[in-house]
Amino acid sequence: MIDTTVFQNKTAVYYTLGCKLNFSETSTIGKLLTDVGVRTARKGEKADICVINTCSVTEMADKKCRQAIHRMIKQHPDAFVIVTGCYAQLKPDQIVQIEGVDLVLGAEQKKDIFKYLGNLHKNETGEAYTTTTKDITSFVPSCSQGDRTRYFLKVQDGCDYYCSYCTIPFARGRSRNGTIESLVKQVEKVADEGGKEIVLTGVNIGDFGRSTGESFLDLIKALDQVEGIERYRISSIEPNLLTDEIIEFVACSKRFMPHFHIPLQSGCDEVLKLMRRRYDTALFAQKIKKIKEIMPHAFIGVDVIVGTRGETEEYFNRAYDFIASLDITQLHVFSYSERAGTQALKIDYVVSPQEKRERSQKLLNLSDSKTKEFYKRYIGDTVKALMEKSKSGAPMHGFTENYIRVELENDKTLDNKMVTLCLQGFNHDETALRGTILQNDK
């Protein structure tokens, strides 16, 4: 039994780095603490408890985590400081040495946070609790509302792929998931709360069903039947797991949006082999072609890594030309980062930091031109957009079905409302299309 009196009238702050999956899991921890009497600290208020959920996808992510930990300790000097997440799982000994850190929890421990909190008394030295990768086996359900409108539903965790550059399988463990039945129940609860849009999140969501004998296609078919939810979006899904059946289902779905996020990582087959990816450029191109044949209006975001070991100038140029040829909407560009323990360190050819920056900028420029070209196609169209909360006095934004960002004058009555509008030209910084409301649906 938890002695809830320890937590009565305590305040907490939460800081999340990295992916939407981390955000979702932080919210779950926050709900656990709220249920025993902890409230979120107000702006400027010194907190009693500080939870920092970390990322470790790159060396820069590790650095940002360390900076965030020091910053939160400085801002809340008397708080009981808890650090969890991927960086905590991979580097617990480093984190526990930081003065002011009280507790470090690995991937398997964060679900049992109360087991380790004790009476919240600070000690001279912190304590770290983690398990080996093979012992990370739990799937912890998580469904949380974002800071604007969308909910994030965790459907899967872990990864069995072990790409040569990646440490996430070591931080998250093997692929595992919740049952379709349990996930449907979570979605029904979101519908009861008035949620309209849900993003399906995970580490490798196309691998859904590994631990339950189900499939990702089975999952989205079941979720599509839940009344009250108007929109689903599928977060990053591996191209080799994005089957034609999934694409065809989304095309005729009542609720799944024409919006895909597909990691390519490199547009050069030789580099894909060095990365130990499970597809080639021909397969990737076929997936894009399939989507556009039946959903020409679909938004397609693509992840790309530049400057990996082995990426010669010739290989990069080949990758650039391939990416430029694709009918995609946006690139998410990442610079390769050396990660201890990965197989990529055995590859001889090393790209200089300057070359990484130049290649990254070249791809970012390509992304910008592709996104603007995509937006321009829809100026003058009548669309539906789900509007999001915004800061007082600032313009408000929302997204169309195919993820075009729209901008309206601030109107609090439109928060979490679906509106029909006509798309106008670009806003002042060309990050969205201005809209004229034709109908406020509900």
N, C-alpha and C positions, 0 to 999 in steps of 0.2 A: 504493500500500500504506500502511496505517496503522501508525505506529510505536507498537505497543501498550505498549511499555515505559514510555511517558510516563504511562499510566493505571494501571499496576500499583500496588496498595495505596492508591489514591486513594479518597476518600469523597465522596459527593454527597448533596445534599438537593434535593427537588422540591416546588414550590409551584404549584398550579393554581387559576386563577380562572375563573369562568364555567361553561360548559355541560359535559355529559357527553362531548361530542366532544373538548373540550380535555383532559379527564381521560384519555380514551383515548389521545390523542396524546402526552401527557406520559409515560404508561406505556411507549409505544413508544420514546421517547427514552431512558427509563430502562433498557429492555432492551438497547438498543444500547450504552450505557455499561457495563452489567453484563457484556456479552459480551466486553469488552476488559479486564476486571479491576477495574472500579470497583464498590464496594459502597455501599449506602445507609448514610448516617451514622446512628449510634444517637442516641437522644434525649439532648440536652445536649452532644453531640459537635460540635466545630467541623469544618465540611466543607471539602474542597478545591475542590469544584465546586458551584455553586448554579444550578439551572435554574428560571426563573419563566415559566410559560405564562399569558399575559394574555388578558383579555376587553376588548371595547370597545363593548358593546351600548348603554351609556348613559354620560352624563358621570360619574355616580356610579361606574360600573365603572372608568372611567379613573382616577378618584381613588383607588379601592381598589387598583388596580394600582400606582400611584405609592407608596402607603403600604406595600404589600407589598414592593416593591423596596427601599425604604429600610430596612424592618424586617429583611429577610433579609441585607442588607449589614451592618447593625449586629450581627446575631447571628453572622454568619460573616465577620468583617472581612478575612480573608486569602483568601477563596474567589475562584475565577475565576467571575464572575457572567455568566450567559447569560439574556437576555430574549427570548422569542419570543411567538407568538400574535397575535391580532387587533390589540391596541393597538400591538404592535411593528411590525406591517405598516403601520398608519395613521400612527403618530407616532414613527418611528425617531429623528428629529433631536432630539426632546424627551428621549427615554429615554437616548440616548447621552451627553447632557450631565450625567446624574446621576453624581455622584462615586462610583466603585466599580463601575459597570457596565463590563464588558469587551467584551461582544459582544451585538449586537442582530440577530436573524435574522427575516426576513420569512417569509411563507407558503410561498414556493417554496424557501427556503434550509434550513428546519429539517430536511428529509429528508436533507440532506447535512451534518449537523452536524460530522462529523470533518474536513471540508474547511476549516472555519473555526477549529477549536480550537487548531491549532498546538501549541506546547509548554506551553500553559496558563500562560504567564508573564503577569503583569499589567503593563499599561502605564499611563502617566499619563492617557491618553485612550482611551476605548473606540472600537470600530469597529462600523458598522452596514452590513448587507447586505440589501437588499430589491430587488424588481422591481416594475414597474408592474402594475396589475390584469390587463391583457390578457395578460401573460406568466405569470400564475399558472395553470399547466396540469396539474401533476402530481397524481395521486391516490396518496396514501401509505397503504398498508394499515395498519390498527390494530385490534387486538382485545385487550382487557385486562380483567383482573379488578378489580372494585371492592374497596373496603376491607372489604366484608362478604361478599357471596355472588355477586351478579350479575356477569356479564361484559358488556362493552360492545363491540359490533361496529360499526365504522365502515363504512357501505355506500355513502355518498355524501358529496360535499363541494361547496362553492360554491353560488351561487344566481343565477338569471337574472331574478329578479322585480323588483328595484329599487323596492320600496315607498318612498313618499315620505319616511318617517321613519327609514329604516334604512341603516346603513353597512356591513352585513355583506358584501354583494356586492363592495364595494371592498376589504375585508379578506381575503376568501376566494376571490375570483375566480369564474369561470363554473362552472356545474353540470357535474359529472363524477362518475364512479363506478368501482368495481371490477367485474370480471366476475362473473357468477353462479358460474362454476366456481371462481374463486379464493376467493370468499366461503364457498362450501360447504366447501372444504378447511380454511379457518380454523375453521369451526364443528366440523368433524370433530376437529380438534386440541383444541378446548375439551372436547368429549365425552371424548376420551382422557384429559384432565387431571382428569376428574371434575366438570366444570361442569354445572350443571343448568338455569340460566336465563340467557338472553341478551337484552339490550336492543339493538335496531337503532337506530343513531344516524346523524346526518348534519345538514346544514344545511337541506336541503329534500328529505327522503328519498322523498317521493312522486314526485319528478322522476327517480328512479332509472332508468337506462337511456339517458340523454341521450348518453353517450359510447360506449356499447357496443351500441346497437340492441336492448336488452332492456327489460323492464318490471318495475315493483315487484311486480306480481302474479306474474310469472314467478319472481322472487326468492323470495317467501315460500312459493310452492308447492315450490320446490326445497329450501329450508331445512326445511320441514315433514317431509321424508323422511329427515332425518339422525337415525339411531338414537342414543340416549344423552342427547340434549337433551330435557328435560321441558317447558320453558317458553320461549316467546319473548314479548317485549313490543315493540310498535311505538312509538317515541318520536314527537314532534310531527310531524303530517302535515297538510298544507294541505287544507281542506275540498273545494276544487275538484279535488284529486288523490286524495281518498279515494273511490274509485269504489264503486258498489253491488257490483261483483264482488269487490272486496277485503273489504268488509263481510261478504258472504255466505260467502266462503272462511274468514274468521276464525271465523264462527259454526259451521262444521262441521269446523274444523281439529282435528287431534290435539294440537297443541302451541302454537298461537297463542292467547294469553289474551284474554278478553273485557274488554279494557282499551284505551281510546283516549285520545289527547291531541291535541286539535284547536285550533289558534289561531283565535279569532274576531276579536280585537283591538278591534272595536267592534260593538255591537248596533244601530247606526244606519246606514242605507244612505248617507245624505249624508256621514257621516264616513268610511265605507269607501271612498267615491269619492275623498275628499281623500287618503286613505292610499294610493290606487292598488292596493287589494286586488282580487283576481280573482274575486270572488263577491259575492253579496248575502245579506241575512238570510234570504230565502226558501230559498235553496239550503242555507244552514247548518242551518236548522230541518228541512229535508227529510232531511239526513244524520243528525241526532239521532233523528228519528222512525224512520228505516230501522234504525238500530242497535237501538233499544229494541223495535221490533216483533219482531225475531228473536233478540235477546239482552237481554231485560228486566233481567237482572242485571248488565249491563256497567257498568263504571266509566268515566265520561267526564270527563276534565279539560279545561279550556278556558283559553286565554290571553286576557287582556284588557288593553288599554292605556287609561289614563285621562288626561285633560288634554291630549290632542293639540291642536295648533293647529287652530282651526276647530270644536272641540267646545264649542258653546254649552251653557248650562244645559238648554235644551229638548232638544238632541240627546242629552245625557247621560241625562236622564230617560227619553227614548225607548229608549236603549240598555239602561238598567237594567231597564225593564219587559220588554223582549224577553228579556234574560238570565234574569230571574226566572221567565219562562214556560217555560223549557227544562227538560227532565228530564235535568239534568246533575248531576255529583257534586261537583266542586271547581273553583274559579277560581284561576288564577295571575295576580295583579294587578300590573301594572307602571305606574309613573308615566312619562309622556312626558318625554323628555329631548332638548334641542336638540342636533343633531349637525351639525357643519360640513359643508357640501357637499351636504346633502340638499335635496330639493325642498320639503319641508314648511316650510322657513324663508320661503318666498314667501307662505304663508298668513297673512292679517292677524290674525285673532282669536287672542289669546293668553290662556291660562288661568293664573290666579295660582297660586303655590305652595300657598297656603292652601286654595284650591278643589281643587287636585289631591289634597291630603291628605284632605280631607273626602270626595271622591268615591271615593278608594281605600279608605278605611275602610268606607264604605257597601257597597262590593262585597265586601270581606273579610268583613263581617258576614253578607252573603247567602251567601257561600261556606261559612262555618262552619255555618250552618243547613242548607244543602243536604247537606253531608257528613255531619252527625250524623243527619239524616233517612235518608240512604242506609244508614248503619251500622245504625240501629235495625231496619231491615227484616230483618236477618239474625241478630239475637240469637236464640239457640236452635237455629240451623242447624248441621248437621254439614258441615265443609269440610276441604279440604287446604291446608296452609300450608307454605311453604318457609322454614325458620328461618335466621336470620342470626347471625353472630358478634356478641358484645357484650362490653362491658367487664366485668371480673371484679366480681362482686357486684351488678351492675345487672341489671334484668330484660332478657330477650332478646325480640327482636321478629322477626316474619316477615310475609309477605303471602299472602293467599288468591289464588286464580285471578283474582278480580275486584278485586284490589288493596286489600282491607280489611286494615288493619294490625292484627296480633294481638300480644298480650303474654303471655309465659309466665315462670315463675320460671327463673332462669339455670341452664342445664344444658349444659355444653360438649359433651356427647355428641350434642347435637341440632344443632350447627353444620352448615349446608348439608344438613340432613336434611328430608325431606318427612314431615310428621306429619298425621294425621287428628285433628281436634279439634272440640269443641262450643264455639260462640261464646257467651260470657257477656256481662255488662254492660260498660260503659265502665271503663277504668282511671282512676287518680286524677286525671289532668289531661285526660281525655277525648280523648286523641290516638290511642287504640287500643281494641280490644275484648279483654277477657281471654279466655283459652281454657282448656279442660280437655282434656287429651290422651286420646284414645280408642285411638289406635294410632300407633306409630312405624313408618312404612312401610319405610324403608331409608336 
